[in-house]
């Protein structure tokens, strides 16, 4: 597997020997000093070029980067918008384990948008054509303290959508349950736990995509409880995980409400939790939901 030195040398060699390439910059995890380095980190590379179209038309020029195992052309997807004249990419997995997410970008687009991502580091600027770039930082991704309205909306979304989990679990419609749990309900728990990490760090950290770095700021037993909220396609296990999710959300929300000085509608949580538990006990041939006791 080629190392960083090998790859940077390759990027510079390609750029320096091609007059159409005016500058090179990198963003992503390799510019973030807070991200641990490992063998799966890709290279997010942008070549600023005189024109993107010649690179798009030449089907073989990307072969200079190595032997491609498989790849994706994100800007060729029929359902997604693109701006090929200004920005075009190739996502490449090479046979030696290296992955490169490569883009070519017009000069005008680079000048207008290079500051959009603060995780940016210029590797080459042949004619000082790019504006000054501050040191790369992940501050744009730091957990932000919520307003009281955001906090309450998060809680309401979580508890309201457990209603969908209840009916999905009773029906044993596991694909629906998985989608609702992970795409909506879990995102609210993830948000609440991220705010907890923010409190513990003075809101000076990023928890990463999908809150993958939460383990750094949660207690080990707390993080394990969070992992235990994931479940497979078995209704019984899913019920246990969902109930645990609710307990964890309620406990965290109460802690944060106290820390922030915000109001938390614990009655809403108690009612939603009671409904879940009530539905869990309903027989499969039930013809009526019946009265729910809080």
Phi, psi and omega in degrees: 000129180293141181268181182301317181300316178301314185290317179296322177298318180295314179300316181292322179297314180296316182292318184288337181262007180234109184295341180285341180267117186265330183199162178223133172222164184229146171221188181094197189295331182287347176261358183260109183293346181271357180262127178294140180280140174207180187287347183262000178295130179269175178250112178266098189245136176238125172262119174276124191231163179293325178203137181281330190300317179301326178288324178292320183289328182277106185283348186254349188295330181289347178293344178294341183276349179139185180274114185279126177280310172199166187201176177221145174250087186299330183276003176257000180293129185293340185260357182247142177291157178213165177222067188301331181295334183246336186203125182213142186226159174229124176256116191235128172255120183265160186289347178265008177101344180285140173240136177232125171259100189254136175227149167251143187221141177290155181297317181297321179292319179297315181297327182278334190235359185296336179275358181296327180244116182284352173271065185230137178222124179281127179262331182204134176218095190300320185235026182051047184271342183268151177291161179302139181244123176293168177302139182300136179213151178262020186299333178292343182256004180296146174300133180255140176298131181280155167285168178296325179295320178294319179298313182290325178294322177299314181295317181296318179297318180299306187291323180296318184284348172294340175300320178292325177295320181300309182291324179295321180289320178298321178281347185058041175268078192295325176299319178295316180299314180299315182294314180295319182294314188272330184273335185236299187295313181298326180299328178286320175296317177302317179296316181296318179292328177294320176296325177296317175298323178297317178299318184289344184239010182068028181053048182236022182223161171252137177269001175081170178299135183058025179054040185289346179257015180303328183301339181289333188240359173260151174297149183307317180290327178292318179294323178295322176300319179297315178299328180290348178279353174278146185215162177267200186268035179247124187301317182300313179294324180295319177303312181298319181292319180294318178296322176295320178301317180295316179299318182291320180296313182299315180298314181294318180298320179296319179297316183289323178301319178293316182293321182276340188076029181259159175276135176237126181281081182291337176296323177298314179297317180296321180293315180295320180295320179296320178297317177302310182296323178296314181295325179301328182271352182293134175293158184291339179258019181300137178255358183207140179289323178084179183279136182258125178262128179284000000 
